[in-house]
Amino acid sequence: MKKVLLTLSSVVLFTFSTFQVRADSVLTTISLGNAGSTGIAANPATNKIYVAIDNQNRPELLVIDGKTQQVIKRIATAPFAIAVAVNPLTNRIYASGCGSASCDIFVIDGKTDTLLTKIPVASGSFLGIQGLAANPVTNLIYASDADNGQYIVIDGKTNTIITQVSVFIQPSGIAVNPKTNRIYIGDGGFSGSLLVYDGDTNAQVANIPVSSSVGGVVTNFRLDRAYATVQGPNVLAVVDGATNQVIAEPPVGELPQGVDANLFNSKVYVANSQSSSVTIVDGTTNQVLQTLPVPAAFPTALSVNQANGLTYVSDFGSDKVVVLQPN
């Protein structure tokens, strides 16, 4: 496992020495040619970015070249395309899509950007698959199934479901800490909580109360922190992975949804859907560094490319992806 962790660290940290902590600005916008972008994930190993398009008439997964900032491939998926995850070590991409009675998780070969297989999930499209996460150390993939109140564990080698774990909430965002093998699952219902599970046993470790519904969840394994966007009070809940306690709640914008962390400089980025902005938090001090207006009607999700520090913001309200850069 130490060797795998070292490999993971080298993938996401190999260019870190060239960066400085600086303010961010809008670098460019990318025209997608299709409206309704939702989930987004960057692969630092290949410098590609994958964007889910939740267009009921033309659902697809788009591939963006991180060098040219252009769409280079379109992969047909299914409606209610919400979640995307990347395993940079296997170069596999996972994307959700749902029909009227069931969902699928689409498995993409990142080398050719073609569909390898679809993993059927007995979940409907009322809420569908709300989140996906990959643990590159164990090669397990996790999906939050909101309709059935469970998370699903998938073997990344065989592309089969290993188990389904009832969580007795409406699961929303999901994230995994590859170093501690802890799984973090947000409660998208009104009760407000963040659940922690042991990735070895799938046993619940903690139930961390927060003040309202959780949107997105992400981890920073270097700091052993988990972050959850809390809608209602519009804050970012910062969780200490060692104590499973909320240690800070910096304010963010209206209706925070997507969240991601830069593993080099520990910045945390939050997409504020009703504020058309991105809040940037210092992960070491848990203080707001910047609230950056972005040219997006409804910024929904975001992903940091750990190889170069660029942040990609999806916009459900347009056919654009916004790219942020550190100045």
Steps between C-alpha positions, in 0.01 A plus 500: 500500500788739572621457143154578362472809721839617379386457141179691573694781660735521203206531261348795684809663647771469237474864389416654835839656557437743213186652654443786742181579690345785304161651428293336226341656194299386200733369230246413232165339427459186294204462263352153531244505220243352737335657806452362848844406632496341844769268637862565405830327576859563391756228443841647596683205346368567148405870525146423388179630656173309488165683511154345535221661296154457650309583184196272480507510121876449463667372818873447463841508660736752344879476500701823516869522412663686790772635272279655232185547714292350221245219489665205328248217550130443565377178660128423506364420848146523643269765647548623857876503444614649829817345637851441363811349663851417382751241613832650379697182567284273282398779259135404537217754507161436656181689410140455608181503296144388572192389314147494638546178697874444540841663482834411349856588585693544178862382511730682257850406388699820543758399240252479215210687663260226399238310695627179657181388672191609688433390857125476561365639827147431623423865570243729346537846351302687767828584676737252337873474557598823674872440542794288389846457654801282420763373742815455287672303777237225527354546148152512649235733363221644716160625384240675714156363410253759624182316396587192703678671791827313454850515366626246250849351493639399161813299423698710252676191362193290421244783466257314722309606809658358815247620754227751571500675837183653646564843649141597597538850361466663159865474391635784293871571452748223574878505541777268616829564677744258330749522786263417789249306284211694649186567296307823555134523395288813514136503600307689235183495710393758755651326803854603411787264571824361365545126541840334525556135406798267521602400148631162618185386679230742374407552864389845611769684694325830575188707443607863495214748540491810282236771490323419173510308170839401363580551132855405407772320695877478447807397698860615529703197604809711568319694775263215596206733448156455347297790363124516447292781352205570729199660333268724700756675719733502196817383671781255438522241777862410570542160667810375680550144378671393822222611735198500264408845628401816314783742577393799287215630286628780277223686314453446128249621239135417443408137431848349516527174311823369351824503699857394428842539661840587358730246662808718453402833652202371703256744343139384503268613220121524537253556214221736610210428267276794585783750540676431170827487691769273638612533860863411568595394854847455648501138617772565758328792677140431390463867409339631182771622264286618213150509356543499126210594268489264203323533162259216574122505540488206743847370597441147614815294545872555472824307480861597561756363257768403750768500229482871420272667757226595254143468627211407270148615588193347338194718431162332488347824372704528180714310251827616655768380741692774681874455556668667798872561536723617784655840419 
